[in-house]
Amino acid sequence: MASESELVERWRSLLTCYNTIACHLDRELQDAHGLSMSEFETLDRLLEADCDKRRMQGIAADMYLSQSALSRTVARLEKHGLVERLLCSEDRRGVFVRATDLGKKLHAEARETHRTILAEHLESAGQFV
């Protein structure tokens, strides 16, 4: 069993690793594609599903964002024409999100950048994942 100080050190190392990768992702995605890491992750989660659209609630449950943070992220994506919101006909409280053709195209381009950065950084961070 690891000592308390070893556990804390491993936790801090994990946080440092995450923050290093997240900052690099955010910078590269913004510079190359005009997307924040959260915007890319929202598009990625939306497009990895084998369906035309996803409920906002379902996306929020899969992500590290709160409902309100996801709503703001989707609003930014919507403002740039990358997604659209659709009301659920069975439940007026439900909101679906669907990627537009422009959103799909930008995601495909940004996906290459995202995966390249993950490969570069996670190879050396193998002990954390």
C-alpha positions in Angstrom: 0.0 0.0 0.0 1.3 3.4 -1.0 2.0 5.9 1.7 -0.1 9.1 2.0 2.7 11.2 0.6 3.2 8.8 -2.3 -0.5 9.0 -3.1 -0.5 12.8 -3.0 2.6 13.0 -5.2 1.0 10.6 -7.7 -2.2 12.8 -7.7 -0.2 16.0 -8.2 1.8 14.3 -11.0 -1.4 13.3 -12.7 -2.8 16.9 -12.4 0.4 18.3 -13.9 0.3 15.8 -16.8 -3.4 16.7 -17.5 -2.8 20.4 -17.3 0.2 20.2 -19.6 -1.8 18.3 -22.2 -4.9 20.4 -21.8 -3.0 23.7 -22.2 -1.2 22.4 -25.3 -4.5 21.1 -26.8 -6.3 24.3 -26.1 -3.6 26.5 -27.6 -3.1 24.3 -30.8 -6.8 23.9 -31.4 -7.4 27.6 -31.0 -4.5 28.6 -33.2 -5.1 26.1 -36.0 -8.9 25.8 -36.0 -10.4 28.6 -33.8 -11.8 26.0 -31.3 -11.3 25.8 -27.6 -10.6 22.4 -26.1 -14.2 22.3 -24.7 -15.7 23.2 -28.1 -13.7 20.5 -29.8 -14.6 18.0 -27.1 -18.3 18.8 -27.5 -18.1 18.4 -31.3 -16.1 15.2 -30.8 -18.6 13.7 -28.4 -21.5 14.7 -30.6 -20.0 13.2 -33.7 -18.6 10.0 -32.2 -22.2 8.9 -31.5 -23.8 6.8 -34.2 -26.8 9.1 -34.4 -27.8 12.3 -36.1 -28.3 14.3 -32.9 -27.8 14.0 -29.1 -29.6 15.3 -26.1 -27.7 18.1 -24.3 -28.2 16.2 -21.1 -26.5 13.1 -22.5 -23.5 15.1 -23.7 -23.2 16.8 -20.3 -23.2 13.5 -18.5 -20.3 12.3 -20.7 -18.2 15.4 -20.2 -16.4 17.3 -17.5 -18.6 20.3 -18.1 -21.6 21.4 -16.0 -24.9 21.8 -17.8 -24.5 25.6 -17.8 -20.9 25.4 -19.1 -22.0 23.0 -21.9 -24.9 25.3 -22.7 -22.5 28.2 -23.2 -20.1 26.1 -25.2 -23.0 25.0 -27.5 -24.1 28.6 -27.8 -20.6 29.6 -29.1 -20.6 26.6 -31.5 -24.1 27.6 -32.7 -23.1 31.2 -33.2 -20.4 30.1 -35.6 -22.7 27.8 -37.5 -21.1 24.6 -36.3 -24.1 23.1 -34.5 -27.8 23.6 -34.2 -30.2 23.1 -31.4 -33.5 21.3 -31.8 -36.3 21.0 -29.4 -37.6 17.6 -28.4 -41.1 17.1 -29.7 -42.0 14.6 -26.9 -40.4 16.6 -24.0 -40.4 20.4 -24.4 -37.6 20.6 -21.8 -35.4 18.4 -23.9 -32.9 20.0 -26.3 -31.0 18.1 -29.0 -27.8 19.2 -30.6 -26.8 18.3 -34.2 -23.5 19.2 -36.0 -23.9 21.1 -39.2 -21.9 20.3 -42.3 -19.6 23.1 -41.4 -19.2 21.7 -37.9 -18.4 18.2 -39.3 -15.8 19.6 -41.7 -14.1 21.7 -39.0 -14.2 18.7 -36.6 -12.5 16.5 -39.2 -9.7 19.0 -39.6 -9.3 19.6 -35.9 -9.4 15.9 -35.1 -6.1 15.4 -36.7 -4.5 18.1 -34.5 -6.2 16.7 -31.4 -5.1 13.1 -32.0 -1.5 14.2 -32.9 -1.1 16.1 -29.7 -2.6 13.2 -27.6 -0.2 10.7 -29.2 2.8 13.0 -28.6 2.0 13.6 -24.9 0.4 10.4 -23.8 3.2 8.2 -25.1 5.5 9.8 -22.4 2.7 9.9 -19.8 2.0 6.1 -19.9 2.3 5.7 -16.2 -0.7 7.9 -15.6 -3.2 6.4 -17.9 
